[in-house]
Amino acid sequence: MGVLNVTPDSFSDGGLHTSVEQAVEHGCRMAEEGAQIIDVGGESTRPGAAPVPLEEELRRTIPVIEALSRYCSACISIDTRKAAVARKAWRAGAVMINDVSAMTHDPGMADVVLETGAAVCLMHMRGTPETMQQHPTYDDVVREVRDYLAERSRYAPSLGIGHERIILDPGIGFGKTLQHNLELLRHLDVLAALGFPVLVGTSRKSMLGMLLNGAPPNDRLEGTAATAVWAIQQGAAMLRVHDVAPLVRFARTADAVKAGLAFSAC
C-alpha cells in the first residue's frame, strides 16, 4: 500500500502532492513500482493534528481519486474517518476505506461500508490524533489492542459486513509509546491469529527516529525495511509505505524466505 497524502501538514510528505497533477503522478509512479493499493488521505492524523473540515477534505481527495481510477493500475483506498468522504470516494473509484477510528468516529461509516461493498481497514487508536500521544498507558498493550480489534471485527459482521472485507491494523504510533509499538510488532502473530489480514504501517514514523539516533523522516528507510520484514515474518499481509520500490524488493525477499522458495538460474 503506497501512501499518498494530499495534505499540507502530514509528518513526512505534507505539501508535496497538493495539486491533482502532482498527486496523480506520484500515485501512478508508486503503482509502477509495485504498489497494489494507493491510500489517498486528505486529513493528517499525525500526533497533534487538528481535524479538517468536510468540504476541505473532499476538495483535496475526490479529484485525485477520480483521476487515479482512470490512469492508475492500482486499487484505490481512501484514508478517512468521515462517512461522507468515504461514500464520495467510493463513487469516484475507491474500493477500500482505511478508517483510523475503526468506524467509531462517524456513526454513518458502517452504513457506507455495508452499502458500497468496500473493503474496510479497522485500526486501533487510543484517543484522537489531537490527544493520542498525551501519556498513553496500557496494562498490557498486546492484549488490549487484540481485544479491541477482536470486538471491532465482530461488530462489523454483525451489521452484515462480510468477513472477507475486513482488515485489521494495530495502529503503530497511534496512542502508543516506543515500547508499546515494539511490543505490538514483537507479537503481531497474536493479531494475525484473529483470522483477518493485518496491515502494518511503520513507514518513516517517529519510533524509527528514536531508534536511529534522531534520523529525520526521509532518512528512516532502513528502519522501515527492518520493521516491514519482521512484520511479514510475524504474519502481516499488507504494508503501508512511502518508499514503494525498495520496500517491494524487501517484501518479496522476505516472502521468499518465509515460504522457503528456491529460485533457479535456468
Backbone as CSV, one residue per row, in Angstrom:
resi,resn,N_x,N_y,N_z,CA_x,CA_y,CA_z,C_x,C_y,C_z
1,MET,0.857,-1.189,0.000,0.000,0.000,0.000,0.890,1.234,0.000
2,GLY,0.773,2.045,-1.071,1.543,3.270,-1.154,0.800,4.435,-0.523
3,VAL,1.511,5.232,0.247,0.924,6.375,0.947,0.876,7.581,0.017
4,LEU,-0.309,8.163,-0.139,-0.465,9.375,-0.944,-1.251,10.399,-0.129
5,ASN,-0.519,11.220,0.597,-1.145,12.262,1.409,-1.276,13.536,0.598
6,VAL,-2.514,14.003,0.431,-2.757,15.258,-0.274,-3.101,16.327,0.767
7,THR,-2.148,16.502,1.668,-2.309,17.400,2.822,-1.120,18.356,2.886
8,PRO,-1.305,19.495,3.555,-0.162,20.386,3.732,0.655,20.074,4.971
9,ASP,0.180,19.166,5.845,0.785,19.034,7.172,1.052,17.611,7.627
10,SER,1.043,16.628,6.733,1.408,15.281,7.152,2.869,15.256,7.585
11,PHE,3.216,14.338,8.500,4.519,14.416,9.165,5.699,14.225,8.212
12,SER,5.507,13.460,7.125,6.632,13.153,6.247,6.529,13.824,4.889
13,ASP,5.361,13.724,4.249,5.231,14.212,2.873,4.205,15.321,2.730
14,GLY,3.891,16.006,3.810,2.933,17.105,3.749,3.390,18.193,2.787
15,GLY,2.470,18.623,1.923,2.761,19.703,0.997,3.423,19.289,-0.304
16,LEU,3.771,18.004,-0.445,4.474,17.557,-1.648,3.541,17.235,-2.807
17,HIS,2.284,16.884,-2.491,1.368,16.421,-3.538,0.020,17.129,-3.420
18,THR,0.043,18.438,-3.303,-1.192,19.177,-3.047,-1.977,19.490,-4.308
19,SER,-1.371,19.442,-5.482,-2.139,19.617,-6.712,-2.571,18.249,-7.215
20,VAL,-3.661,18.218,-7.976,-4.148,16.945,-8.520,-3.079,16.323,-9.414
21,GLU,-2.429,17.128,-10.214,-1.421,16.607,-11.146,-0.261,15.964,-10.388
22,GLN,0.233,16.651,-9.335,1.339,16.095,-8.553,0.925,14.790,-7.883
23,ALA,-0.282,14.764,-7.327,-0.748,13.585,-6.608,-0.922,12.395,-7.545
24,VAL,-1.524,12.633,-8.705,-1.760,11.540,-9.648,-0.439,11.019,-10.198
25,GLU,0.486,11.904,-10.506,1.798,11.471,-10.994,2.481,10.579,-9.959
26,HIS,2.432,10.993,-8.687,3.087,10.207,-7.637,2.363,8.882,-7.425
27,GLY,1.032,8.907,-7.435,0.273,7.675,-7.261,0.555,6.671,-8.361
28,CYS,0.587,7.128,-9.607,0.868,6.227,-10.728,2.297,5.712,-10.664
29,ARG,3.223,6.561,-10.195,4.603,6.097,-10.057,4.682,4.979,-9.010
30,MET,3.990,5.129,-7.901,4.009,4.079,-6.885,3.408,2.786,-7.424
31,ALA,2.362,2.898,-8.230,1.769,1.699,-8.837,2.773,1.016,-9.760
32,GLU,3.493,1.797,-10.540,4.505,1.236,-11.434,5.621,0.562,-10.641
33,GLU,5.891,1.069,-9.446,6.940,0.500,-8.603,6.484,-0.753,-7.859
34,GLY,5.195,-1.044,-7.930,4.723,-2.279,-7.323,3.651,-2.145,-6.267
35,ALA,3.205,-0.939,-5.978,2.112,-0.777,-5.015,0.823,-1.339,-5.601
36,GLN,0.160,-2.192,-4.868,-1.111,-2.761,-5.319,-2.291,-1.907,-4.880
37,ILE,-2.082,-1.078,-3.854,-3.113,-0.174,-3.335,-2.484,1.201,-3.154
38,ILE,-3.202,2.254,-3.533,-2.792,3.627,-3.261,-3.759,4.190,-2.238
39,ASP,-3.227,4.602,-1.095,-4.047,5.078,0.022,-4.043,6.604,0.034
40,VAL,-5.160,7.200,-0.361,-5.262,8.653,-0.509,-5.844,9.260,0.771
41,GLY,-5.112,10.187,1.357,-5.570,10.826,2.589,-5.583,12.331,2.495
42,GLY,-6.681,12.950,2.937,-6.799,14.402,2.889,-6.849,15.058,4.245
43,GLU,-6.649,14.271,5.302,-6.629,14.806,6.665,-5.476,14.165,7.413
44,SER,-4.518,14.953,7.829,-3.386,14.405,8.559,-3.847,13.818,9.892
45,THR,-3.308,12.637,10.214,-3.592,12.030,11.523,-2.303,11.894,12.331
46,ARG,-1.308,12.741,12.021,-0.092,12.768,12.822,-0.432,13.246,14.235
47,PRO,0.401,12.926,15.229,0.124,13.391,16.589,-0.046,14.905,16.653
48,GLY,-1.132,15.339,17.271,-1.404,16.757,17.431,-2.142,17.409,16.287
49,ALA,-2.426,16.662,15.224,-3.080,17.247,14.050,-4.516,17.648,14.366
50,ALA,-4.921,18.803,13.844,-6.286,19.286,14.034,-7.201,18.695,12.966
51,PRO,-8.493,18.510,13.266,-9.427,17.990,12.266,-9.538,18.915,11.058
52,VAL,-9.861,18.340,9.915,-10.044,19.091,8.675,-11.530,19.137,8.364
53,PRO,-12.074,20.296,8.005,-13.497,20.372,7.660,-13.849,19.439,6.503
54,LEU,-15.083,18.963,6.498,-15.545,18.015,5.499,-15.292,18.512,4.080
55,GLU,-15.725,19.724,3.771,-15.613,20.221,2.403,-14.160,20.320,1.950
56,GLU,-13.258,20.657,2.869,-11.851,20.740,2.511,-11.267,19.355,2.243
57,GLU,-11.662,18.365,3.056,-11.177,17.009,2.820,-11.687,16.469,1.481
58,LEU,-12.938,16.770,1.160,-13.476,16.367,-0.138,-12.735,17.059,-1.279
59,ARG,-12.461,18.345,-1.129,-11.766,19.095,-2.181,-10.386,18.509,-2.453
60,ARG,-9.716,18.075,-1.393,-8.365,17.544,-1.549,-8.346,16.156,-2.184
61,THR,-9.319,15.321,-1.848,-9.207,13.896,-2.190,-9.976,13.452,-3.430
62,ILE,-11.199,13.930,-3.615,-12.059,13.346,-4.650,-11.510,13.545,-6.062
63,PRO,-11.039,14.719,-6.443,-10.479,14.841,-7.802,-9.271,13.927,-8.024
64,VAL,-8.486,13.717,-6.979,-7.317,12.834,-7.096,-7.773,11.396,-7.311
65,ILE,-8.763,10.944,-6.559,-9.250,9.572,-6.698,-9.884,9.373,-8.072
66,GLU,-10.654,10.351,-8.531,-11.258,10.250,-9.865,-10.186,10.067,-10.933
67,ALA,-9.120,10.842,-10.842,-8.057,10.753,-11.844,-7.269,9.450,-11.705
68,LEU,-6.953,9.060,-10.480,-6.209,7.818,-10.276,-6.988,6.615,-10.795
69,SER,-8.300,6.618,-10.581,-9.103,5.486,-11.034,-9.107,5.365,-12.555
70,ARG,-8.820,6.464,-13.257,-8.753,6.433,-14.723,-7.367,6.048,-15.228
71,TYR,-6.328,6.518,-14.533,-4.984,6.415,-15.091,-4.061,5.444,-14.358
72,CYS,-4.472,4.953,-13.203,-3.574,4.162,-12.359,-4.035,2.710,-12.311
73,SER,-3.088,1.789,-12.340,-3.420,0.360,-12.345,-3.738,-0.188,-10.963
74,ALA,-3.357,0.503,-9.907,-3.561,0.006,-8.544,-4.996,0.247,-8.076
75,CYS,-5.396,-0.509,-7.071,-6.662,-0.230,-6.387,-6.506,1.035,-5.554
76,ILE,-7.616,1.733,-5.319,-7.575,2.991,-4.581,-8.259,2.814,-3.234
77,SER,-7.588,3.299,-2.195,-8.127,3.324,-0.838,-8.283,4.776,-0.407
78,ILE,-9.314,5.064,0.380,-9.493,6.392,0.965,-9.209,6.313,2.457
79,ASP,-8.283,7.128,2.895,-7.889,7.191,4.301,-8.711,8.302,4.955
80,THR,-9.813,7.908,5.607,-10.712,8.911,6.175,-11.489,8.346,7.348
81,ARG,-11.909,9.260,8.232,-12.803,8.887,9.340,-14.241,9.324,9.060
82,LYS,-14.472,10.018,7.941,-15.763,10.626,7.669,-16.555,9.795,6.663
83,ALA,-17.802,9.488,7.002,-18.657,8.688,6.132,-18.914,9.387,4.801
84,ALA,-19.142,10.680,4.825,-19.441,11.400,3.584,-18.253,11.365,2.629
85,VAL,-17.048,11.452,3.168,-15.857,11.369,2.323,-15.722,9.967,1.754
86,ALA,-15.942,8.967,2.595,-15.832,7.578,2.141,-16.830,7.282,1.028
87,ARG,-18.065,7.755,1.168,-19.086,7.483,0.153,-18.718,8.144,-1.179
88,LYS,-18.300,9.394,-1.141,-17.943,10.081,-2.387,-16.669,9.501,-2.988
89,ALA,-15.767,9.052,-2.137,-14.554,8.422,-2.650,-14.881,7.124,-3.372
90,TRP,-15.804,6.353,-2.821,-16.222,5.111,-3.481,-16.853,5.420,-4.840
91,ARG,-17.697,6.439,-4.894,-18.297,6.819,-6.168,-17.240,7.271,-7.177
92,ALA,-16.139,7.827,-6.654,-15.070,8.301,-7.530,-14.137,7.185,-7.972
93,GLY,-14.234,6.003,-7.333,-13.406,4.881,-7.755,-12.662,4.141,-6.670
94,ALA,-12.755,4.586,-5.420,-12.085,3.878,-4.320,-12.814,2.570,-4.018
95,VAL,-12.046,1.551,-3.646,-12.638,0.245,-3.332,-12.348,-0.178,-1.898
96,MET,-11.649,0.675,-1.155,-11.286,0.352,0.224,-11.373,1.615,1.069
97,ILE,-11.785,1.436,2.325,-11.858,2.535,3.295,-10.897,2.223,4.430
98,ASN,-9.950,3.112,4.646,-8.947,2.953,5.701,-9.307,3.929,6.820
99,ASP,-9.984,3.418,7.849,-10.544,4.262,8.903,-9.740,4.088,10.193
100,VAL,-8.951,5.109,10.543,-8.107,5.010,11.733,-8.925,4.930,13.019
101,SER,-10.211,5.232,12.952,-11.062,5.151,14.143,-11.832,3.838,14.216
102,ALA,-11.620,2.945,13.240,-12.320,1.651,13.209,-13.838,1.822,13.247
103,MET,-14.339,2.805,12.500,-15.775,3.090,12.366,-16.408,3.570,13.670
104,THR,-15.631,4.227,14.533,-16.193,4.779,15.772,-16.332,6.298,15.724
105,HIS,-15.603,6.967,14.839,-15.638,8.434,14.787,-16.939,8.943,14.203
106,ASP,-17.391,8.300,13.129,-18.594,8.738,12.425,-19.599,7.595,12.438
107,PRO,-20.761,7.794,13.066,-21.738,6.708,13.158,-22.273,6.247,11.808
108,GLY,-22.059,7.032,10.754,-22.539,6.637,9.442,-21.554,5.788,8.648
109,MET,-20.343,5.603,9.169,-19.329,4.891,8.389,-19.717,3.440,8.128
110,ALA,-20.273,2.759,9.117,-20.645,1.354,8.923,-21.676,1.218,7.806
111,ASP,-22.603,2.160,7.722,-23.606,2.115,6.650,-22.950,2.256,5.286
112,VAL,-21.940,3.128,5.189,-21.245,3.310,3.914,-20.545,2.021,3.507
113,VAL,-19.854,1.392,4.455,-19.159,0.139,4.151,-20.155,-0.923,3.705
114,LEU,-21.279,-0.999,4.416,-22.295,-2.006,4.095,-22.901,-1.757,2.720
115,GLU,-23.221,-0.504,2.433,-23.914,-0.172,1.179,-23.013,-0.272,-0.047
116,THR,-21.748,0.074,0.099,-20.855,0.129,-1.059,-20.191,-1.210,-1.374
117,GLY,-20.058,-2.057,-0.371,-19.314,-3.292,-0.571,-17.816,-3.097,-0.525
118,ALA,-17.356,-1.929,-0.077,-15.924,-1.658,0.001,-15.275,-2.499,1.087
119,ALA,-13.987,-2.773,0.908,-13.201,-3.348,1.991,-12.975,-2.259,3.045
120,VAL,-12.732,-2.670,4.287,-12.529,-1.687,5.348,-11.386,-2.119,6.253
121,CYS,-10.495,-1.186,6.534,-9.419,-1.423,7.483,-9.798,-0.794,8.806
122,LEU,-9.811,-1.618,9.855,-10.173,-1.185,11.204,-8.891,-1.060,12.022
123,MET,-8.595,0.153,12.464,-7.333,0.397,13.165,-7.572,0.690,14.636
124,HIS,-6.608,0.337,15.465,-6.651,0.688,16.884,-5.990,2.044,17.085
125,MET,-6.687,2.933,17.781,-6.122,4.222,18.164,-6.663,4.581,19.541
126,ARG,-5.788,4.957,20.436,-6.205,5.423,21.760,-6.350,6.930,21.715
127,GLY,-7.597,7.435,21.851,-7.844,8.868,21.776,-8.056,9.320,20.351
128,THR,-7.676,10.552,20.047,-7.778,11.130,18.707,-6.390,11.607,18.301
129,PRO,-6.188,11.928,17.009,-4.870,12.448,16.618,-4.424,13.634,17.472
130,GLU,-5.363,14.459,17.891,-5.003,15.619,18.720,-4.496,15.211,20.100
131,THR,-5.013,14.111,20.644,-4.726,13.766,22.041,-3.965,12.456,22.236
132,MET,-3.797,11.667,21.187,-3.379,10.274,21.360,-1.997,10.093,21.981
133,GLN,-1.116,11.070,21.830,0.228,10.906,22.380,0.413,11.605,23.731
134,GLN,-0.695,11.963,24.357,-0.627,12.583,25.680,-0.629,11.484,26.742
135,HIS,0.550,10.966,27.032,0.761,9.953,28.076,-0.075,8.689,27.866
136,PRO,0.062,8.025,26.733,-0.685,6.773,26.535,-0.208,5.693,27.512
137,THR,-1.155,5.007,28.132,-0.827,3.959,29.105,-1.680,2.722,28.842
138,TYR,-1.096,1.560,29.097,-1.775,0.274,28.966,-1.288,-0.640,30.085
139,ASP,-2.149,-1.516,30.529,-1.693,-2.578,31.427,-0.986,-3.668,30.635
140,ASP,-1.537,-3.984,29.468,-0.962,-4.990,28.574,-1.341,-4.577,27.154
141,VAL,-0.446,-3.904,26.467,-0.792,-3.299,25.181,-1.202,-4.337,24.145
142,VAL,-0.539,-5.489,24.127,-0.871,-6.503,23.128,-2.273,-7.047,23.378
143,ARG,-2.558,-7.363,24.621,-3.891,-7.900,24.949,-4.971,-6.875,24.675
144,GLU,-4.742,-5.617,25.057,-5.771,-4.594,24.906,-6.030,-4.259,23.441
145,VAL,-4.983,-4.192,22.640,-5.171,-3.941,21.205,-5.858,-5.134,20.558
146,ARG,-5.428,-6.346,20.912,-6.076,-7.547,20.366,-7.554,-7.573,20.714
147,ASP,-7.886,-7.302,21.974,-9.284,-7.358,22.396,-10.121,-6.306,21.678
148,TYR,-9.553,-5.116,21.485,-10.279,-4.053,20.789,-10.540,-4.449,19.343
149,LEU,-9.519,-4.924,18.658,-9.686,-5.305,17.255,-10.594,-6.520,17.110
150,ALA,-10.545,-7.418,18.089,-11.460,-8.568,18.060,-12.901,-8.092,18.172
151,GLU,-13.140,-7.112,19.054,-14.505,-6.575,19.223,-14.980,-5.881,17.960
152,ARG,-14.096,-5.073,17.341,-14.495,-4.360,16.123,-14.710,-5.334,14.966
153,SER,-13.925,-6.401,14.926,-14.079,-7.379,13.842,-15.314,-8.247,14.039
154,ARG,-15.838,-8.304,15.253,-17.138,-8.970,15.476,-18.287,-8.017,15.164
155,TYR,-18.091,-6.749,15.474,-19.135,-5.748,15.257,-19.459,-5.609,13.771
156,ALA,-18.435,-5.529,12.940,-18.670,-5.325,11.509,-19.521,-6.439,10.898
157,PRO,-19.194,-7.722,11.091,-20.062,-8.774,10.537,-21.468,-8.785,11.122
158,SER,-21.602,-8.306,12.367,-22.944,-8.270,12.961,-23.859,-7.316,12.207
159,LEU,-23.280,-6.378,11.451,-24.059,-5.439,10.641,-24.295,-5.955,9.230
160,GLY,-23.643,-7.059,8.905,-23.762,-7.607,7.555,-22.549,-7.390,6.688
161,ILE,-21.484,-6.800,7.251,-20.240,-6.595,6.508,-19.488,-7.915,6.461
162,GLY,-19.183,-8.393,5.277,-18.581,-9.697,5.114,-17.209,-9.822,5.755
163,HIS,-16.964,-10.972,6.348,-15.681,-11.278,6.970,-14.525,-11.002,6.014
164,GLU,-14.710,-11.330,4.736,-13.639,-11.226,3.750,-13.302,-9.781,3.396
165,ARG,-14.099,-8.818,3.858,-13.857,-7.404,3.548,-13.134,-6.677,4.670
166,ILE,-12.769,-7.375,5.739,-12.223,-6.737,6.938,-10.709,-6.927,7.015
167,ILE,-10.008,-5.838,7.298,-8.559,-5.816,7.510,-8.324,-5.158,8.870
168,LEU,-7.338,-5.633,9.611,-7.039,-5.088,10.937,-5.666,-4.420,10.949
169,ASP,-5.558,-3.347,11.726,-4.312,-2.586,11.830,-4.067,-2.267,13.303
170,PRO,-2.916,-2.656,13.875,-2.663,-2.378,15.290,-2.443,-0.918,15.607
171,GLY,-2.264,-0.073,14.593,-2.128,1.360,14.839,-0.790,1.736,15.448
172,ILE,0.281,1.318,14.808,1.615,1.681,15.289,1.746,3.200,15.304
173,GLY,2.101,3.740,16.473,2.273,5.183,16.608,1.017,5.962,16.931
174,PHE,-0.111,5.281,17.026,-1.376,5.961,17.314,-1.769,5.708,18.772
175,GLY,-1.326,6.596,19.651,-1.618,6.432,21.069,-0.748,5.367,21.703
176,LYS,0.517,5.313,21.308,1.461,4.333,21.840,2.834,4.967,22.029
177,THR,3.549,4.503,23.042,4.939,4.882,23.217,5.822,3.996,22.347
178,LEU,7.112,4.292,22.327,8.054,3.441,21.601,7.970,2.007,22.098
179,GLN,7.930,1.816,23.413,7.879,0.455,23.954,6.588,-0.251,23.554
180,HIS,5.475,0.473,23.577,4.207,-0.127,23.143,4.309,-0.592,21.684
181,ASN,4.871,0.264,20.816,4.999,-0.091,19.408,5.856,-1.335,19.216
182,LEU,6.966,-1.402,19.937,7.847,-2.562,19.818,7.170,-3.832,20.309
183,GLU,6.401,-3.723,21.393,5.685,-4.900,21.894,4.664,-5.397,20.878
184,LEU,3.960,-4.473,20.246,2.972,-4.874,19.237,3.647,-5.534,18.040
185,LEU,4.772,-4.988,17.613,5.481,-5.607,16.497,5.997,-6.995,16.871
186,ARG,6.500,-7.130,18.078,7.020,-8.432,18.520,5.927,-9.493,18.533
187,HIS,4.684,-9.067,18.777,3.597,-10.032,18.950,2.504,-9.867,17.892
188,LEU,2.889,-9.469,16.684,1.904,-9.346,15.608,1.202,-10.664,15.327
189,ASP,1.886,-11.767,15.605,1.270,-13.070,15.362,0.003,-13.256,16.181
190,VAL,-0.080,-12.588,17.335,-1.291,-12.655,18.163,-2.460,-12.009,17.435
191,LEU,-2.201,-10.913,16.740,-3.254,-10.236,15.984,-3.598,-11.014,14.726
192,ALA,-2.587,-11.556,14.058,-2.843,-12.348,12.858,-3.703,-13.561,13.175
193,ALA,-3.586,-14.064,14.415,-4.356,-15.240,14.821,-5.855,-14.958,14.906
194,LEU,-6.256,-13.680,14.847,-7.683,-13.350,14.841,-8.349,-13.783,13.540
195,GLY,-7.552,-14.052,12.519,-8.104,-14.598,11.282,-8.397,-13.589,10.194
196,PHE,-7.892,-12.372,10.340,-8.082,-11.335,9.328,-6.715,-10.878,8.814
197,PRO,-6.651,-10.371,7.586,-5.388,-9.780,7.132,-4.991,-8.622,8.045
198,VAL,-3.711,-8.550,8.358,-3.191,-7.485,9.216,-2.364,-6.520,8.376
199,LEU,-2.703,-5.244,8.467,-1.954,-4.178,7.809,-1.039,-3.526,8.841
200,VAL,0.209,-3.281,8.461,1.170,-2.653,9.365,1.740,-1.408,8.704
201,GLY,1.740,-0.298,9.448,2.294,0.949,8.942,3.330,1.515,9.902
202,THR,4.591,1.239,9.630,5.675,1.831,10.422,6.445,2.873,9.619
203,SER,6.116,3.035,8.367,6.936,3.799,7.432,7.260,5.211,7.929
204,ARG,8.565,5.455,8.091,9.109,6.778,8.435,8.634,7.307,9.788
205,LYS,8.005,6.500,10.617,7.381,7.015,11.841,8.414,7.397,12.903
206,SER,7.951,8.197,13.872,8.858,8.759,14.872,9.546,7.689,15.698
207,MET,8.908,6.526,15.884,9.566,5.462,16.642,10.891,5.080,15.979
208,LEU,10.949,5.150,14.645,12.180,4.825,13.941,13.223,5.916,14.156
209,GLY,12.780,7.166,14.213,13.704,8.242,14.528,14.330,8.054,15.903
210,MET,13.529,7.581,16.863,14.053,7.326,18.206,15.094,6.214,18.194
211,LEU,14.867,5.206,17.354,15.783,4.068,17.298,17.026,4.349,16.462
212,LEU,16.959,5.360,15.593,18.043,5.637,14.642,18.716,6.978,14.934
213,ASN,18.921,7.254,16.212,19.685,8.436,16.633,19.134,9.743,16.083
214,GLY,17.798,9.850,16.079,17.173,11.102,15.670,17.086,11.314,14.172
215,ALA,17.205,10.259,13.380,17.122,10.397,11.923,15.803,11.041,11.530
216,PRO,15.812,11.998,10.585,14.574,12.644,10.137,13.736,11.675,9.315
217,PRO,12.460,11.997,9.075,11.561,11.064,8.375,12.114,10.518,7.063
218,ASN,12.735,11.366,6.246,13.214,10.905,4.941,14.478,10.062,5.021
219,ASP,15.005,9.859,6.234,16.220,9.073,6.411,15.945,7.854,7.300
220,ARG,14.743,7.310,7.174,14.354,6.173,8.014,14.029,4.922,7.190
221,LEU,14.580,4.839,5.981,14.269,3.712,5.114,14.712,2.388,5.729
222,GLU,15.924,2.341,6.273,16.417,1.091,6.837,15.544,0.623,7.997
223,GLY,15.129,1.570,8.840,14.249,1.200,9.949,12.895,0.722,9.465
224,THR,12.367,1.399,8.445,11.102,0.961,7.850,11.241,-0.458,7.302
225,ALA,12.332,-0.712,6.581,12.533,-2.030,5.980,12.672,-3.113,7.042
226,ALA,13.429,-2.828,8.098,13.620,-3.829,9.153,12.294,-4.197,9.802
227,THR,11.475,-3.195,10.115,10.187,-3.484,10.743,9.230,-4.153,9.763
228,ALA,9.337,-3.813,8.489,8.472,-4.438,7.480,8.792,-5.925,7.331
229,VAL,10.074,-6.251,7.242,10.467,-7.652,7.115,10.037,-8.436,8.353
230,TRP,10.246,-7.848,9.528,9.804,-8.509,10.759,8.289,-8.736,10.728
231,ALA,7.540,-7.707,10.306,6.082,-7.829,10.272,5.639,-8.962,9.355
232,ILE,6.302,-9.104,8.209,5.968,-10.194,7.296,6.201,-11.534,7.969
233,GLN,7.317,-11.650,8.660,7.626,-12.914,9.333,6.608,-13.243,10.418
234,GLN,5.987,-12.210,10.987,5.002,-12.413,12.047,3.568,-12.528,11.526
235,GLY,3.404,-12.495,10.208,2.089,-12.741,9.639,1.368,-11.562,9.036
236,ALA,2.020,-10.386,8.944,1.378,-9.232,8.308,1.096,-9.541,6.842
237,ALA,-0.061,-9.096,6.364,-0.462,-9.333,4.976,-0.292,-8.103,4.101
238,MET,-0.224,-6.924,4.722,-0.140,-5.674,3.963,0.818,-4.729,4.667
239,LEU,1.563,-3.952,3.888,2.471,-2.941,4.410,2.098,-1.589,3.816
240,ARG,1.941,-0.590,4.672,1.628,0.767,4.222,2.922,1.579,4.260
241,VAL,3.412,2.002,3.062,4.750,2.578,2.984,4.787,3.816,2.096
242,HIS,5.813,4.646,2.332,6.082,5.793,1.476,7.044,5.425,0.344
243,ASP,8.058,4.630,0.651,9.119,4.292,-0.299,8.801,2.947,-0.936
244,VAL,8.003,2.961,-1.989,7.438,1.723,-2.519,8.492,0.821,-3.148
245,ALA,9.302,1.344,-4.063,10.213,0.485,-4.822,11.136,-0.345,-3.928
246,PRO,11.860,0.256,-2.984,12.732,-0.576,-2.146,11.957,-1.502,-1.224
247,LEU,10.796,-1.064,-0.741,10.028,-1.924,0.174,9.432,-3.116,-0.559
248,VAL,9.080,-2.952,-1.841,8.623,-4.097,-2.623,9.733,-5.137,-2.709
249,ARG,10.969,-4.694,-2.913,12.086,-5.638,-3.005,12.322,-6.346,-1.674
250,PHE,12.290,-5.591,-0.587,12.437,-6.202,0.736,11.317,-7.211,0.990
251,ALA,10.090,-6.829,0.643,8.947,-7.689,0.928,8.993,-8.977,0.115
252,ARG,9.368,-8.878,-1.155,9.447,-10.073,-1.989,10.500,-11.036,-1.460
253,THR,11.623,-10.488,-1.019,12.673,-11.336,-0.467,12.222,-11.985,0.832
254,ALA,11.590,-11.214,1.699,11.103,-11.771,2.960,10.037,-12.831,2.723
255,ASP,9.160,-12.589,1.747,8.143,-13.596,1.407,8.798,-14.902,0.964
256,ALA,9.845,-14.781,0.142,10.517,-15.978,-0.360,11.165,-16.758,0.775
257,VAL,11.819,-16.049,1.683,12.444,-16.722,2.827,11.388,-17.388,3.701
258,LYS,10.299,-16.679,3.951,9.251,-17.245,4.803,8.634,-18.485,4.176
259,ALA,8.458,-18.458,2.853,7.831,-19.587,2.165,8.823,-20.692,1.849
260,GLY,10.123,-20.412,2.001,11.124,-21.408,1.674,11.252,-21.650,0.187
261,LEU,11.033,-20.620,-0.618,11.087,-20.776,-2.059,12.530,-20.886,-2.534
262,ALA,12.747,-21.693,-3.524,14.059,-21.819,-4.139,13.971,-21.337,-5.584
263,PHE,14.889,-20.465,-5.988,14.870,-19.920,-7.329,15.975,-20.560,-8.152
264,SER,15.681,-20.862,-9.384,16.657,-21.460,-10.277,17.192,-20.402,-11.222
265,ALA,18.469,-20.512,-11.549,19.063,-19.586,-12.507,18.734,-19.956,-13.937
266,CYS,18.143,-21.129,-14.159,17.852,-21.612,-15.511,16.560,-21.007,-16.033
